[in-house]
Amino acid sequence: MTASDSQRAVPGCGTPENEELILHPIGRVENGLSISTPRATLKETVSKIVLKPELAPGLDGLEAESRMLVVFHFHLAEESELHQHPRGDPSRPRRGVFALRGPRRPNPIGVTEVELLEIRENVLLVRGLDAVDGTPVLDLKPA
């Protein structure tokens, strides 16, 4: 664990002592959007989820025009705080991190329900994904 990891840690959270939780991305988001993109724009953008080619058989049974959950890593998130202003707006009262959907979390994991538009081999076209270009995708699940 690096110094920055220990600063982000919340006492009492995590895996049992002497155990690590290791997640491996199954793919990445491609949409050309940056962290400064408004969330409303992200939600309307058609994004590609490019899976590792060897995982393409795992898409069997998924159908276009269905809803699915995308689990991803907020890889650009800043340090977590247990109380934050919703959407970073200081005019709004602070709330607990677990009452918010933002990226600044003890474990920076995001989940978004998307519309699956099309499947092309190991590439999924989706609408509604509020993740930026290059975001690591951790899992896909039916909604």
N, C-alpha and C positions, 0 to 999 in steps of 0.2 A: 504494500500500500504506500502510495506516495504521500508527501506532506499535504498536497492539495486534496487528496482523497480523504485524509483524516479530518481536514477542515470541513468537508462536506458531510461527514458522517453525523448521524443523529444517534445519540446513545440508546442502546436497547434495540436497534434495528439491524437487520442483516441476517446472515446465515449463522448457524451455531458456531461457537468458537472453533478455530482451526479449519473451517470449511470455506471454500470459495464457491461463488456462483459464477459460472462462465457461460455467457451466451454468445453464439456465433451468428452473425447476420446471414440470412438466407438470400438476401438481395439488397437492392438500393432503389431509391426514388430518383427518377429523372423527370424534371419539369422546368429547369432553367430558372427557378425562383430562388430568391435569397431570403435571409432571415428578416430583412426589412419589409418584405411583402405583407400587405395587410391580410389578416386572416380571411376576410370575406373573399378576396381575390384567390387565395389558396383554395378555398372551398369550392370555387366555381371552375378552377383550372382542371383540365384533363392531364393527369400525370401518368407516367409509365412506372410500373414496378417491374424491374428487371431482376428475375430470379437467377440464381446460379443454375446453369444449364442442366446439371445433374439432378436438380430438384424438380424439373418440369413434370416428370410422371406423377408427382404429388398433386398436380392440378386436376387430375382425372376426376370427373364428377362435378367440377365447378361449371356453372353456366353463365354466359353473358346475360345482362339485364337482371342480375340478382344483386343482393346486398351482401357485403362481407366486412369483416373487421380486419384492420391492418394494425399490427402491433409493431411499434418502431422505437428507436432510441433517439432521444433529443440530444444529438451529439454536439450541438452548439450551445446548449443551455449554460447559463451562468450558475453561480453557486446557489444552492437552495437556502431558503429561509422558511421557518415554520409559519410565519405570518407575512402576508403579502397584500398589496393593493391589487384587486382584480384588474387584469389586463394592464398592470403597471400604472394605472391611473390614480395619482395621489388624491384626487378629489373623492374617491370611493373609499369607504372604510376598509381597513385591513381585515383579512379573513385567514383562517387556517389553511395551510397548503392542501389538505385533503378535501377541502370544500371548493377547490379550484381545479381547472383543467390545464393550467399553464405548464410550461416546460421546466420551471425551476423547482425541482422535486428532490427528495432524498435519493430516489432511484429515478433518473430521468427517462421514464418510459411513457410513451404515448399510445393511445388506442383511438382509432377513428373508424366510424362506419362509413363505407364508401359504396358507390354504385359501380359495379363491374360492367364495363362497356364492351370489352372484347378481350379475347385471349389469343395471342400469337406465339405459339411454342412456349418459350419461357418468359414472355413479356405480357403483363396485364395492363390494359388501359382502364383507368378508374377516374371517377369524378367525385370530389368531396374530400380528398386527402389533404389535411392541413399540415403537411410536412414539406420541407424545402428540398431543393436539388442536393443529391448526395446523401440523404438521410438513410441510415442503415435500417433495413426491414428485418424484424426478428421473427415474425410469425404471421400467418394468415388463417382466419377462421370464418366459417359461415356465420352470418348475423342471425 
